[in-house]
């Protein structure tokens, strides 16, 4: 499980922000929502293993992850919001919730958390697959940057200590392939904050 200061985190929930990058909305053929899109993964979704398939092929969505304590962002990690895309598309067509496609066991894979910088305004992420850049995103590209996410969530949701916020994915998502290497990084400006490499199984 992900750790912060060498201690495994124990979130009560993982709060996910969907459709937070305009280019990702476009690549998925979606429309910009009127309000911030929010969905929940249970703590049981956390996993150390990057599965390429769980009943069907999984898609990666690389995200900056925020660890909350006392209502503030205390830690930063990089992670994957794994998605059963075929299932999700079927649910969307029926106007149904996404939990079967997003909240399954193993659907949230994260690095360990490091201390958050004083400002979150220059955070950016990259994903390389077998050495090739596939995803890149800066908080300036977000429709709802971290400060706005915290403010919006405060209107209707209580964040407990060690809860995690996944802030959405930039363009470039795709199917996971067993045996491929996925290196995800979060930077503060040009400074590397956290990096982890997974090999999909």
Secondary structure, DSSP 8 states (H G I E B T S, - for coil): --EETTEE---S-EEEEES-BHHHHHHTT----SS-EEEEE-GGGEES---SBSSSB-EE-EEEEEEEETTEEEEEEEEEE-B-HHHHHHHHHTT--SHHHHSSTT-EEE--BEE--S--TTEEEEEEETTEEEEEEEGGGBSS-HHHHHHHHHTT----TT-EEE----S--EE--TT-EEEEEEEETTEEEEEEEEE--
